[in-house]
Structure formats: C-alpha cells, structure tokens
C-alpha cells in the first residue's frame, strides 16, 4: 500500500483473551494481522505480543488452544474482531496431571530467546487459524431412511457442530434424497452438499454463514467506500477488486458494501477482509476484496440520429 492510516490520534485498544492459558493481555503492545474470507477453508492470521515475561510466554506455549481478539475506541465496549485457533498439526499434546500441555511446532515463535535478560522489544508471534479447524472433532451419525432435503441435512450438520448461526439464507437451492447417510465430520458433509448446489458457507468468529449463490442485495449496505475514506480500487483478475481503506473492525465476509469510485460503482458482497492494526498508533488499515460476475463499467448513451442526418 502507498498510504498507511495511522491511529496515533485515536484512543484505540486491543485486548487478547487466550483460552487454555487463561490469560488476558491488554497493556502490552500488540500487532494483529487478520484474514477472513467467505470460503469454507481456513485462513492463517498472526498476533504479535511485545515483551512478554518468561512465565506468561511459557504458559501460552503450553496451554493455548484459542485466542479472541477484541478491539474498541475510547470508552466503547470491546467487540470481537477475530477468534482464532491453534492448528492442532502445529502442536504435540502431552499428558499432564495439571491438564493439557502443548509442545510448539510452529504456532508460536519468538526470534529472541525469552531468557535473555535486558533485551528490549522481544516479539512473540502466535499463528492462528479460523473456521472449521475448531470443529474437526465434531461428529454426526444420522441415517435418513426416508426422503430428506439438502436443507435439513445442512441444518443437522450445523447442530452437530454446536455452532451459532449468523446467517442461514432462506433462498438456498435444494434437492431431495430418497435416503442419505450423514456419518462422520459434519463440515465435510456440508462441503459436499454445498459444492453440488453452489452454496457458500464460512465460519467467522465462531458463527456460521450459509449463503445462496444468487442472493441479491437486501436494501441495506454495511459499509460505504469512496475516495474520501479509501484508496482507489485495484483490479484482481477478471471479477475481483481490492480496496484499501481505514481500519473497519466490523467488516466481515458476505457483508454488503457500496462503492462509489470513478473506476467502479456498485453494491457487492465482501469476499475477503484483511485487517492490520496495532495499539501503539503506527498503523490501522483494512483491505476489502469484493467480487462480482462481470466487471461493471459506466456506459455512455448512444446519440440518436437527427432527422437531418437520416435524410
């Protein structure tokens, strides 16, 4: 990006709640680099905490399984920006009478050893993933012996995952099965059904969204982007635009945005959100990627032929 939105003049806060380690961090310097998109695949994000003490570092290393990132301005209430999980493949679980213990294999990094005394600005970088990874252990065991709709199977899979619903479209395409075996991982079954019907689903901040392929604008947009608050859109391939803008913590995949640029005008859904910010005032920005079937362009009206020209 050619321009960086700075937050030094704003009373901006970040708080981390680290599950498993039972730690809350707010007073240290924190950087966040968070990705969220409207696909069912997981995204990788990072949280960097500066100058942790040895005891806290060790507890995070051994106990962490999830991190909630909250942000807010001034005296506002903290709002959940992102919920990320430690990738199980990046840890080795060890049995302990004191509970679960991890051995880091890549989810936690500190370039300078924590036991070096007198060192300054030591970063601890936590790599997190979102989405279905938190529900890999969920199971469903349903054998539908009579006709059942794809919509009902999707709802049963969501119930088996024990996850809250942010949106479940009432315009989903559907098919009926004479019989169906939904046995195993519910998110895998959802992926199979959704792919066959061109339905999208994603998990953001512990809530699931299930979106119809041809769902139209519902009359309200969440975010207005224009030259006054954003940089000019950058074309990504045939049907995507990336728009760098100010830090917008409430922007999420599948939200509607209204764009008012010379290069592009229209109302589209968000495909991906990329947040970069810190609580010490040097950066705060969000990149929003929108997608559409065909690039919309302004067209000029054709001049009508005059009576004189037609003679």
Buried (B, 14 or more C-beta within 10 A) or exposed (E): EEEEBEBEEEEBBBBBBBBBBEBEBEEBBBBBBBBBBBBBEBBEBBBBBBEBEEEBBEBBBBBBBBBBBBBBEEEEEBEBBBBBBBBBEBBEEEEEEEEBBBEBEEBBEBEEEBEEEEEEEBBBBBBBBBBBBBBEEBEBEBEBEEEBBBBBBBBBBBEBBEBEEBBBBEEBBEEEBEEBEBEEBBBBBBBEBBEEBEBBBBBBBBBBBBBBEEBEEEEEBBBEBEEEEBBEBBEBEEBBBBBBBEBBBEBBBBBBBBBBBEBBEBBBBBBBBBBBBBBBBEBBBBBBBBBBEEBEEEEEEEEEEEEEEEE
